Amino acid sequence: MYAKSWSEFKHPRGASSVYTTWREQIKAYIIARLLDPGRLTELQVDSIVSFASSLSPVKERSELIKSQYHPDDVGEFIRHLKILVKDLAKELQTSNKRQKAGRDLRGDVVEPPPKYYQY
């Protein structure tokens, strides 16, 4: 189980389009910040969670929990959000490895540019 029913964090396989969009935004954030999804520090995870918390529908859900449920539930909500962020990072890392392996098999490996040019 991913979280209590009030969190609306259902298992990713049964995700709605809003949740799927949210997940893609988190992945894009990780890529844009040039973070290594396999080696995220706690500070980086906290930064990603902060970003994730500002996006819809999580922002609205967080505000609802603060206003209608027990205050301790907010901490649990954030804990589950961290778990989801780490799961997304692992998923992104696996995807990156698959893409790299596919390029290696096809021979599409691009050599890095030389550090200096010989004339």
C-alpha positions, -999 to +999 in steps of 0.1 A: +000+000+000+014+034-010-004+056+015-037+062+033-067+068+012-068+105+019-034+109+002-047+099-032-013+083-039-025+051-055-002+024-069+014+038-101+000+011-123-035+024-116-025+061-119-047+088-134-036+111-161-031+139-135-008+117-115+010+106-146+016+142-156+029+149-121+053+120-123+066+133-157+071+168-142+092+153-114+113+133-138+119+164-159+129+183-128+155+157-119+169+158-155+169+196-157+188+199-125+214+173-138+209+151-107+221+115-108+189+096-100+208+067-086+228+088-061+204+114-047+215+129-014+189+137+013+193+174+004+185+167-033+155+145-023+142+173-001+146+198-030+126+175-053+100+169-026+096+207-022+092+210-060+067+181-060+047+196-032+042+228-052+026+210-081-010+203-087-027+180-074-003+174-045-004+210-034-042+209-031-042+175-014-016+188+011-038+218+019-068+196+023-050+173+047-038+203+068-073+216+071-094+185+075-073+158+091-050+153+120-018+174+119+004+143+122-011+132+088+008+160+071+041+145+082+030+111+070+019+126+037+054+142+032+070+108+041+050+091+014+059+119-010+096+112-003+090+075-010+074+083-043+102+107-053+128+080-046+107+055-066+106+079-095+143+084-093+149+046-094+125+043-124+144+071-142+177+055-135+165+021-148+151+039-179+185+056-185+203+023-182+180+006-207+184+035-232+222+033-228+222-004-232+201-001-264+225+025-278+254+003-270+238-027-288+230-007-319+265+009-319+251+044-315+276+053-289+287+089-295+323+096-287+329+126-264+346+155-282+384+156-279+398+178-251+421+194-275+425+195-313+456+185-331+464+206-362 
